[in-house]
Amino acid sequence: MDIKIKNLVAAGAAAAVNCRPCLDHLVPQCIRTGASNDDIRDAIETGFQVSRNARAKTRGCIDEILTNSAEEFDSRRSECRSDETVAQTGCC
């Protein structure tokens, strides 16, 4: 992966976690490595979309989390990072 793409990915990730200082650093890096304004906007919008989707999924499961016993939740927590769960749910 070339440096321009790495910077665009980093800018998208910074947008996803609302890190303004990161964007202040990364946007000029993107420009210096040849990214167009449209490239940068697309990367940042993709980061915002990832953040919105993750937030919506989390909101949707809060009632489930709150109604499950602590023991049941603890037993299921280890499932989160299994390859099968990632493939089925998109969980990271």
C-alpha positions in Angstrom: 0.0 0.0 0.0 1.5 3.4 -0.9 1.8 6.3 1.5 -1.1 8.2 -0.1 -3.5 5.4 0.6 -2.1 4.9 4.1 -2.7 8.6 4.8 -6.2 8.5 3.4 -7.0 5.4 5.5 -5.6 7.2 8.6 -7.7 10.3 7.8 -10.9 8.1 7.6 -10.0 6.4 10.9 -9.4 9.8 12.5 -12.8 11.0 11.3 -14.5 7.8 12.6 -13.2 8.5 16.1 -13.7 12.3 15.9 -10.0 13.2 16.3 -9.6 16.8 15.1 -5.9 17.0 16.0 -5.3 13.8 13.9 -7.2 15.4 11.0 -5.2 18.6 11.4 -2.1 16.5 10.9 -3.3 14.0 8.3 -5.1 16.2 5.8 -2.0 18.1 4.9 -0.1 14.8 4.7 -2.7 13.5 2.3 -2.3 16.6 0.1 1.5 16.3 0.2 1.3 12.7 -0.9 -0.9 13.4 -3.9 -4.5 12.9 -2.7 -7.1 15.2 -4.2 -9.7 17.1 -2.2 -12.3 14.6 -3.4 -10.1 11.7 -2.3 -9.8 13.2 1.2 -13.5 14.0 1.4 -14.3 10.4 0.4 -12.0 8.9 3.0 -13.4 11.2 5.7 -17.0 10.4 4.7 -16.2 6.7 4.8 -14.9 7.1 8.3 -18.0 9.0 9.4 -20.2 6.2 7.9 -18.3 3.5 9.7 -18.8 5.5 13.0 -22.5 6.0 12.3 -23.1 2.3 11.5 -21.2 1.1 14.6 -23.1 3.6 16.8 -26.4 2.4 15.4 -25.6 -1.2 15.9 -24.5 -0.5 19.5 -27.7 1.4 20.3 -29.7 -1.5 18.9 -28.2 -4.0 21.3 -28.2 -2.0 24.6 -31.6 -3.4 25.8 -30.3 -6.9 25.1 -27.1 -6.2 27.1 -29.0 -4.6 29.9 -31.5 -7.5 30.2 -28.9 -10.3 30.1 -27.3 -11.5 33.4 -23.7 -10.7 33.9 -22.8 -14.3 33.7 -24.5 -14.8 30.4 -22.9 -11.7 29.0 -19.4 -12.8 30.2 -19.8 -16.2 28.6 -20.8 -14.6 25.2 -18.2 -11.8 25.3 -15.4 -14.2 24.2 -17.3 -14.9 21.0 -16.8 -11.3 19.8 -13.5 -11.8 18.1 -13.9 -15.3 16.7 -13.5 -15.5 12.9 -17.0 -16.9 12.6 -18.6 -14.0 14.5 -16.7 -11.5 12.4 -17.9 -13.1 9.2 -21.5 -13.2 10.4 -21.8 -9.9 12.2 -19.0 -7.7 10.9 -17.7 -7.4 14.5 -14.0 -6.3 14.6 
